[in-house]
């Protein structure tokens, strides 16, 4: 490990955290997929193998967030997400591991059943206190709206004599009782880990592509790239929000993290690149392109993607290859952020898509 990477990691490590994940997560070349696409040299960083529950990027964030909960003497964590939220399931798993009670406010699509499947099944197995709220049809749940509901639940929890800790979705924005952007800290360190692995293999990353949803992961990657490999561009493929307002959130999170860590970096708007062309019909809506991507990556590399996050990000990467965005000599790393349990609630849609293929 070179001295710049080591010094950067030491800066992040000054923020206390608990031990949750297996690190470093694997990084390997995707030779068969690269050949199939006739594109650049592709790699995958397997953050779906972090070790907590079914893994995923949220586990890295929770190392910092759980430590903050414990330092603040909380005994209950309250957070929110969609019905099949990876974030909520992993937060519940981390909470139970450290003796905390998880309360999850889950927004389910209007009229949709809340079947015990995918992440919901994991939530139930973990003994989480589930609060189901029907979302408005065709509208994304706004963070401010959700946090108001969390405050209501917190009042109830306090009345029962417990000490709650409120966390925003994804552990990204500085909200609730999370007074620092811990999610960005985690992925600034992850970029350093990725860079060290690439250089150990004799390569330098030109691009990192990932699914972006709440902003903390992308903000951290941008910080890491800015500090350690300025020529590397971080490409976020949005799974829900239009790029304009979402990019503003990423910039705000990144700047707050830089200030908190004392890095002295100036994060510029042009460093935050978000593609919103691959959202399709909306968050959690699976289309034919998503189904094809899941099958392609599984058949060529044996890697399972989920239909809500990683398959949409990979669909974006594949389209960027096909449209000539990358040079043939580029080295492009796909960050697999997890979410595998969310594959199974979409079984009928995926089955129909595959049965209809020639």
Secondary structure, DSSP 8 states (H G I E B T S, - for coil): --HHHHHHHHHHHTS-----S-SS--EEE-HHHHHHHT-SEEEEEEGGGSSSTT-BTHHHHHHHHHHHHHHTT-SEEEEEEETT-HHHHHHHHHHHHTT-EEEEEEEE-TT----S-HHHHHHHHTT-EEEEEE--TT----HHHHHHHHHHHHHHHHHTT--EEE--GGG-SS-TT--S-HHHHHHHHHHHHHHHHHHHTT---SEEEEEESSSHHHHHHHHHHHHH-TT-EEEEEESSS-HHHHHHHHHHHHHHHHHHHT------GGG-EEE-TT-TTSTT---HHHHHHHHHHHHHH-----TTTHHHHHHHHHHHHHTT-S-TT-EEEEEE-B-GGGGGGGHHHHHHHHHT--
